[in-house]
Amino acid sequence: MYLHVLKQMKEAIRLRKYIVTIHAAEEMDDDGFSIFDIEHCILHGEIVERQKEQASAEWKYLLRGGTFHAKGICVIAKISITGKLVIITVYAT
C-alpha cells in the first residue's frame, strides 16, 4: 500500500534527506530508540495507514516495523513540500 510514498521515504533515508522533530526525538529517547532504529523501520517496514493532518491538510503515514533488536516500532512521517522526509513521532508497539 502506498508503494510510491514508501519508495520516496526510503530514498530520503538513504540520502540522509530527513529531519526529526523535537517531539519525535523526545519520544525516541523515552522509548530507548536510536536514529538507526527509525531508519531500519522505514527501510524494512511497511506503511499501514495514511492520515490527513488537520492543520496543514498534508498526508502523513504510519509505518510499522522492527528495530535492530527485534523490538516493534511505529513511525509517523510525511514528505514535506521541499521533498525532505519529516519524522513526526515514534512509539513502541
N, C-alpha and C positions, 0 to 999 in steps of 0.2 A: 504494500500500500504506500502511495506517495513516493515511489522509487526515484523520481526526478529530484525531489527535495532531499531525500536521503543521499543521493549522489552528490549534490551541491554541498551538503553538510560534511560528508567525508572528504571532499576536496578541500574545503576550508580547514579542516583539521590537519590534513597532510601539508598544506601550505602555511600553516600557523596563522591563518587569517580569521581569528576569532577573539572575542573578548568575553570575560567572565564578570558578571555584575557583582557588586558588593554583596548583595543578598545571596547569590549562588556561592560566593567564596565563604561566607559565614556558614551556610548550610553544609558545604563540603567539610569545613573544619569540625562542625558539630557531629557529623556522621563518620568522621575519620577517613574521608576520601581525599585522594590527591588528584591533580590535574591529569595524571596518566590514567586514572580510573575513568574520568569523564571522557577522555579521548578514546579509551578502549570501548566504552559503551556506545559511542557514536560510530566508531569504525566497525563494530561487530554486532551491534544491537539492531533493533527494528523500530520503526515508527508505529505506534499502536493507536494514536489518537491525534486529531487536529482540532485546535480550539481557536476561536477568534478573540483577540484582545479587545475589550470593550472601549478602552481609552483611545487606542490608535487604529482600530479596525484591521490590524495586521494579524496574519495567521501565525500561530505558534504550534509547536509539535511536541508530543510526549514520546520520548524514546525509552525503551526498556531493554536492558541488557545486563551484563555482568561486569565485574571488576577483575583485576589480575588475581585477586584472592577468592574468586568464585562467590563473591557477595553480590546480591541483587541490587540494582541501582536503576533509578529513573532520572532522566534529564529532560528538562523542558527548555527548548531552544527555538530560535527563529532566525531567519535570514533577514538582515537589515536592508534598508534601501541602498546602502553602499556596497552590499554584497558580502559583508562580513557576517559570520555566524555569531550570534549573541546567546550565551549560556545564561538563561534567566534564573533557574533554580535547579537543585538536585535533591534527591532524597533516597533513602534506603528502602528496599522493598522486602 
